[in-house]
Amino acid sequence: MSVEARYQDLLTAVAFTGSRAVLRVTATYQPAGGLGSRVFPPTYPPQNGQPYVIEKRRVDGAERDDVLLDSVPSQANRAEEALLRAQREGTAQVPLLQVEHTGATPVVLSSLEFPHRYADAYLRDSLLDGVAFDRTDLGRSLQGASPADATALYAHDPGSLVYGAWNSHRKGRQQKFPRIYASEVVGWDPVLGARNAGRMDPLNLQGAAKQTKDGWEYSATSTKTKGEKLSEIGHGNVAPNPQHGGVTISSAQRFATLSLAGLDRIGFGAVSAEAAQAARTVLAAYALLADRLAFGRPALWLRSGCELVLESERIEWVHRGGDTEPFDLSTAEAIELFGLAAAHAEKQGLPLATETVVLTPSKALAQAIDFSLTKASGEGD
């Protein structure tokens, strides 16, 4: 199937022409170390004595245990990271807002990294051509975006519409945009592991360390008083103690969906229906591009101790009634599809911003960045 044919498929699906209801990705993985090897899920404040999210899901009419290996927000961040890398490598051109700081430690932070996307405090506290961002025409247009007219977000930060955003850092009207793309990874049939962790000092240093204003003062006699142990400043042995030990699983699965119904709720003001459908198709192609860039490879690295090898993957349309239809899409095709969709929408009067918008931190934000990166200490000054 040509990319043009895939574009037409996407366009007609977004327009709800026919019976296609949602686009779904299902992928099955095994641990990189093979079945029986451990994987380490993300940790959270302990619940029932263990730090992992372990739950039951109903599969084929029966309950089955699973452990969360990567959450929906984390998967969105991985997709954004992949988009940013492609943008900076020149593989794909996507709209970008970027805060650049040239202080004690240079920092570049983009809208694909802001925790709250278009509504983030980093934008609120930055300047565009010397003017507070929220007071600029662009800033006002983003703050004025709504589900009825999301044109400004579409043009300058489509990720806010694809992955969701909540304008919670400003007073008054706090607009929310629900995500239209979601992905998560779970491990099936988890069995908790156990391990002990400690540290061996190659010199087996012994004694006591007393903190002083100039650092620390050594004493050959240790009273093992809290705050005076060598181990508390990184020297000496640390006895093994119980730590979370990961899990073994029968397999892992990634579930991702692109919501056509969610896309249909996004409006673009007074444009024609044809133009609105073209813009929604761009958003769908943006979501698919990020998905392929982030997850279209033979292996998936989630964190240290949690690498997965792809066994099988299926991208499919789910029709009304539950029937499915394959929709194959490689990474290279996804890049081409996004470019084609953007070109069609531009012809309809809805172009994407191709130039990166560069901002600088306000004086207060710049001071906070410099302090945090060069001077901040848990001990205080």
C-alpha positions as CSV (number, residue, x, y, z in Angstrom):
1,M,0.0,0.0,0.0
2,S,1.3,3.4,-0.9
3,V,1.7,6.2,1.6
4,E,-1.0,8.2,-0.3
5,A,-3.4,5.2,0.2
6,R,-2.5,5.1,3.9
7,Y,-3.3,8.8,4.1
8,Q,-6.7,8.3,2.5
9,D,-7.4,5.5,4.9
10,L,-6.5,7.7,7.8
11,L,-8.5,10.7,6.5
12,T,-11.6,8.6,5.9
13,A,-11.3,7.0,9.4
14,V,-10.9,10.4,11.1
15,A,-14.0,11.6,9.2
16,F,-15.9,8.6,10.4
17,T,-16.6,7.6,6.8
18,G,-17.3,3.9,7.2
19,S,-17.2,1.6,10.3
20,R,-13.6,2.2,11.6
21,A,-13.8,3.1,15.3
22,V,-10.3,3.1,16.7
23,L,-6.7,2.4,15.7
24,R,-5.0,-0.1,18.0
25,V,-1.5,-1.4,18.4
26,T,-0.8,-4.6,20.3
27,A,2.8,-5.9,20.8
28,T,4.1,-8.9,22.6
29,Y,7.6,-8.9,24.2
30,Q,9.9,-11.2,26.1
31,P,12.6,-10.1,28.6
32,A,15.9,-9.5,27.0
33,G,17.5,-12.1,29.3
34,G,14.9,-14.7,28.2
35,L,12.0,-16.2,30.1
36,G,12.8,-16.6,33.7
37,S,15.1,-13.6,33.8
38,R,14.1,-10.7,36.0
39,V,12.6,-7.4,34.8
40,F,12.4,-4.4,37.1
41,P,9.1,-2.4,37.0
42,P,8.9,1.2,38.1
43,T,8.7,1.7,41.8
44,Y,6.1,3.7,43.7
45,P,5.4,4.3,47.5
46,P,4.8,0.8,48.8
47,Q,1.3,-0.6,48.8
48,N,0.7,-3.8,50.8
49,G,4.4,-4.0,51.4
50,Q,5.6,-4.0,47.8
51,P,6.7,-1.1,45.5
52,Y,5.2,-2.3,42.2
53,V,1.8,-1.8,40.7
54,I,0.4,-5.4,40.6
55,E,-3.2,-5.9,39.7
56,K,-5.7,-8.2,38.0
57,R,-7.1,-7.8,34.6
58,R,-9.9,-9.7,32.9
59,V,-8.6,-11.5,29.7
60,D,-10.6,-13.9,27.7
61,G,-13.2,-14.1,30.4
62,A,-10.8,-14.9,33.3
63,E,-8.8,-12.9,35.7
64,R,-5.1,-12.7,35.2
65,D,-2.3,-11.1,37.3
66,D,-0.2,-8.4,35.7
67,V,2.5,-5.9,36.8
68,L,2.7,-2.4,35.3
69,L,6.0,-2.1,33.4
70,D,5.4,1.4,31.9
71,S,2.5,3.7,32.6
72,V,0.5,5.8,30.1
73,P,2.3,9.1,31.1
74,S,5.7,7.4,30.9
75,Q,4.9,6.0,27.4
76,A,3.8,9.5,26.3
77,N,7.1,10.9,27.5
78,R,9.0,8.2,25.5
79,A,7.1,9.1,22.4
80,E,7.9,12.8,22.9
81,E,11.5,12.0,23.5
82,A,11.6,10.1,20.2
83,L,10.0,13.0,18.3
84,L,12.5,15.5,19.8
85,R,15.4,13.3,18.8
86,A,14.0,13.0,15.2
87,Q,13.4,16.8,15.1
88,R,17.0,17.5,16.2
89,E,18.5,14.9,13.8
90,G,16.4,16.3,10.9
91,T,14.5,13.1,10.4
92,A,11.1,14.8,10.9
93,Q,10.0,18.4,11.3
94,V,7.5,19.0,14.1
95,P,6.5,22.3,15.8
96,L,8.6,23.2,18.8
97,L,8.7,25.8,21.5
98,Q,12.1,26.0,23.1
99,V,13.5,27.7,26.2
100,E,17.3,28.4,25.9
101,H,19.4,29.5,28.9
102,T,23.0,30.5,28.5
103,G,23.9,31.0,32.2
104,A,26.3,29.2,34.4
105,T,25.2,25.9,32.9
106,P,23.6,26.1,29.4
107,V,20.2,24.6,29.2
108,V,17.8,23.8,26.3
109,L,14.3,22.7,27.2
110,S,11.6,22.1,24.6
111,S,7.8,21.8,24.6
112,L,8.3,18.0,24.1
113,E,9.9,18.0,27.5
114,F,7.8,20.4,29.5
115,P,5.8,18.4,32.2
116,H,2.6,20.4,31.4
117,R,3.3,20.9,27.7
118,Y,1.8,24.2,26.4
119,A,0.6,25.1,29.8
120,D,3.9,24.6,31.6
121,A,5.4,27.1,34.1
122,Y,8.7,27.1,32.1
123,L,6.8,28.9,29.3
124,R,4.8,31.1,31.7
125,D,8.1,32.3,33.3
126,S,10.0,32.8,30.0
127,L,10.3,35.7,27.6
128,L,9.8,35.9,23.9
129,D,11.7,38.9,22.4
130,G,11.9,40.4,25.8
131,V,8.2,40.1,26.6
132,A,6.6,37.7,29.1
133,F,5.4,34.8,27.0
134,D,1.8,34.9,28.3
135,R,1.6,38.6,27.2
136,T,2.7,37.9,23.6
137,D,0.3,37.2,20.7
138,L,1.5,33.6,20.6
139,G,1.2,33.2,24.3
140,R,-2.3,34.6,24.3
141,S,-3.4,32.4,21.4
142,L,-2.2,29.3,23.2
143,Q,-3.9,30.3,26.4
144,G,-7.1,31.0,24.5
145,A,-7.2,27.6,22.8
146,S,-10.2,25.4,23.5
147,P,-11.7,22.1,22.2
148,A,-13.9,24.3,20.0
149,D,-10.9,26.1,18.4
150,A,-7.5,24.4,19.1
151,T,-5.9,26.0,16.0
152,A,-3.0,27.6,17.9
153,L,-2.1,24.4,19.7
154,Y,-2.4,22.4,16.5
155,A,0.1,24.8,14.8
156,H,2.6,25.3,17.6
157,D,2.3,22.3,20.0
158,P,0.2,19.4,18.6
159,G,1.6,17.2,21.4
160,S,-0.7,19.0,23.9
161,L,-3.6,17.7,21.8
162,V,-2.2,14.2,21.2
163,Y,-0.9,13.5,24.8
164,G,-3.2,15.8,26.7
165,A,-2.6,18.9,28.7
166,W,-4.1,20.8,31.7
167,N,-3.6,24.5,32.2
168,S,-3.2,24.1,36.0
169,H,-0.5,26.7,36.6
170,R,-2.6,29.8,35.8
171,K,-5.4,31.4,37.7
172,G,-9.0,31.5,36.4
173,R,-9.8,29.5,33.3
174,Q,-8.0,26.2,33.4
175,Q,-8.5,24.4,30.1
176,K,-8.1,20.7,29.9
177,F,-7.3,18.7,26.7
178,P,-7.7,14.9,27.1
179,R,-5.2,12.6,25.4
180,I,-6.2,11.0,22.1
181,Y,-3.3,8.6,22.2
182,A,-2.5,6.2,25.0
183,S,0.0,3.4,25.4
184,E,1.1,1.2,28.3
185,V,3.2,-1.9,28.9
186,V,2.3,-4.7,31.3
187,G,4.0,-7.9,32.3
188,W,1.8,-11.0,32.7
189,D,1.8,-13.5,35.6
190,P,4.4,-11.7,37.7
191,V,6.3,-13.5,40.4
192,L,8.1,-11.3,42.9
193,G,11.8,-11.7,43.2
194,A,14.1,-11.0,46.2
195,R,17.5,-9.6,46.5
196,N,19.9,-8.0,49.0
197,A,22.0,-5.0,48.2
198,G,25.1,-3.7,50.0
199,R,28.4,-2.1,49.3
200,M,32.0,-3.4,49.8
201,D,34.7,-0.7,50.4
202,P,37.9,-2.0,48.6
203,L,39.9,-0.6,51.6
204,N,37.3,-1.5,54.3
205,L,37.7,1.9,55.9
206,Q,36.7,2.0,59.5
207,G,36.2,4.8,62.0
208,A,34.0,7.8,62.4
209,A,33.3,10.9,60.3
210,K,32.2,14.1,62.0
211,Q,30.8,16.8,59.7
212,T,32.5,20.2,59.9
213,K,32.1,23.5,58.0
214,D,35.1,22.5,56.0
215,G,33.9,19.0,55.1
216,W,34.4,16.2,57.5
217,E,36.8,15.2,60.3
218,Y,38.1,11.7,60.7
219,S,38.2,9.8,64.0
220,A,39.8,6.3,64.4
221,T,37.2,5.4,67.0
222,S,33.6,4.9,65.8
223,T,30.7,5.1,68.1
224,K,28.4,4.2,65.2
225,T,26.3,7.2,66.0
226,K,23.9,8.3,63.4
227,G,25.4,11.0,61.3
228,E,29.0,9.9,62.1
229,K,29.2,6.6,60.2
230,L,31.7,6.5,57.3
231,S,29.0,4.7,55.3
232,E,26.8,7.7,55.5
233,I,29.3,9.8,53.4
234,G,30.1,7.0,50.9
235,H,33.1,5.2,52.7
236,G,33.2,1.9,54.5
237,N,31.2,-1.2,54.1
238,V,27.4,-1.3,54.0
239,A,25.9,-4.6,55.2
240,P,23.5,-6.3,52.7
241,N,19.9,-5.3,53.2
242,P,16.7,-6.4,51.5
243,Q,15.8,-4.5,48.3
244,H,13.0,-4.9,45.8
245,G,14.0,-7.8,43.6
246,G,12.1,-7.3,40.4
247,V,9.7,-9.8,38.9
248,T,9.7,-12.7,36.5
249,I,6.9,-12.7,33.9
250,S,5.5,-15.1,31.3
251,S,5.5,-12.3,28.7
252,A,5.0,-8.5,28.3
253,Q,2.5,-6.7,26.2
254,R,2.1,-3.1,25.0
255,F,-1.4,-1.8,24.3
256,A,-1.8,1.5,22.4
257,T,-4.9,3.2,21.0
258,L,-5.5,6.2,18.8
259,S,-9.0,7.5,19.6
260,L,-11.0,8.6,16.5
261,A,-13.8,9.8,18.8
262,G,-11.4,11.9,20.8
263,L,-10.0,13.4,17.6
264,D,-13.5,14.3,16.5
265,R,-14.0,16.5,19.6
266,I,-11.1,18.8,18.5
267,G,-12.4,21.8,16.6
268,F,-10.6,24.5,14.6
269,G,-12.9,27.4,14.7
270,A,-14.8,28.5,11.6
271,V,-12.8,26.5,9.1
272,S,-14.5,24.1,6.6
273,A,-15.3,20.6,7.6
274,E,-12.8,19.4,5.0
275,A,-10.0,21.6,6.5
276,A,-10.9,20.4,10.1
277,Q,-10.7,16.7,8.9
278,A,-7.3,17.4,7.3
279,A,-6.0,18.9,10.6
280,R,-7.3,16.0,12.6
281,T,-5.5,13.6,10.2
282,V,-2.3,15.5,10.9
283,L,-2.8,14.9,14.6
284,A,-3.4,11.2,13.9
285,A,-0.3,11.0,11.7
286,Y,1.7,12.9,14.5
287,A,0.6,10.2,17.0
288,L,1.5,7.4,14.7
289,L,4.9,9.0,13.8
290,A,5.8,9.2,17.5
291,D,4.6,5.7,18.2
292,R,6.8,4.2,15.4
293,L,9.8,6.3,16.3
294,A,9.6,5.2,19.9
295,F,8.3,1.7,19.7
296,G,8.8,0.5,16.1
297,R,12.1,-1.2,16.8
298,P,13.0,-4.8,17.7
299,A,13.8,-3.9,21.3
300,L,12.3,-1.7,23.9
301,W,14.5,-0.3,26.7
302,L,12.3,1.0,29.6
303,R,14.9,1.4,32.4
304,S,18.0,-0.4,33.8
305,G,17.0,-4.0,34.3
306,C,13.9,-3.8,32.1
307,E,14.7,-4.3,28.4
308,L,12.3,-6.2,26.2
309,V,12.6,-8.0,22.9
310,L,9.7,-7.7,20.4
311,E,8.1,-11.0,19.5
312,S,5.1,-9.8,17.5
313,E,3.2,-6.6,16.8
314,R,-0.1,-5.8,15.1
315,I,-1.4,-2.4,14.1
316,E,-5.1,-2.6,13.2
317,W,-8.3,-0.8,12.7
318,V,-11.1,-1.9,15.0
319,H,-14.4,-1.7,13.3
320,R,-17.9,-1.2,14.8
321,G,-18.8,-4.7,15.9
322,G,-15.3,-5.6,16.9
323,D,-13.9,-6.9,13.6
324,T,-10.3,-5.8,12.8
325,E,-8.3,-4.8,9.7
326,P,-4.5,-4.6,9.5
327,F,-2.9,-1.2,9.1
328,D,0.9,-1.9,8.5
329,L,3.1,1.2,9.0
330,S,6.9,1.3,9.2
331,T,8.9,4.1,10.8
332,A,9.9,5.4,7.3
333,E,6.3,5.3,6.1
334,A,5.1,7.1,9.3
335,I,7.6,9.9,8.6
336,E,6.4,10.2,5.0
337,L,2.7,10.0,6.1
338,F,3.1,12.8,8.6
339,G,4.8,15.0,5.9
340,L,2.0,14.3,3.4
341,A,-0.8,14.9,6.0
342,A,0.8,18.3,7.0
343,A,1.1,19.3,3.3
344,H,-2.6,18.5,2.7
345,A,-3.7,20.5,5.8
346,E,-1.6,23.5,4.8
347,K,-3.4,23.6,1.4
348,Q,-6.6,23.8,3.4
349,G,-5.3,26.8,5.3
350,L,-4.0,25.0,8.5
351,P,-0.2,25.0,8.3
352,L,2.0,23.7,11.1
353,A,4.7,26.1,12.4
354,T,8.0,25.0,10.9
355,E,10.3,27.4,12.7
356,T,11.3,26.6,16.3
357,V,10.1,29.4,18.6
358,V,13.0,30.3,20.9
359,L,12.4,31.8,24.4
360,T,14.7,32.9,27.2
361,P,14.1,32.5,30.9
362,S,13.0,35.4,32.9
363,K,15.5,36.8,35.4
364,A,13.9,34.9,38.3
365,L,13.7,31.6,36.4
366,A,17.3,32.0,35.2
367,Q,18.5,32.5,38.8
368,A,16.5,29.4,39.8
369,I,18.1,27.3,37.0
370,D,21.6,28.5,37.8
371,F,21.2,27.9,41.6
372,S,19.6,24.4,41.1
373,L,22.3,23.2,38.7
374,T,25.4,24.7,40.3
375,K,24.8,25.5,44.0
376,A,21.8,23.7,45.4
377,S,22.7,21.1,48.1
378,G,20.7,18.9,50.4
379,E,22.7,20.2,53.2
380,G,21.9,23.9,52.6
381,D,24.3,26.8,52.6
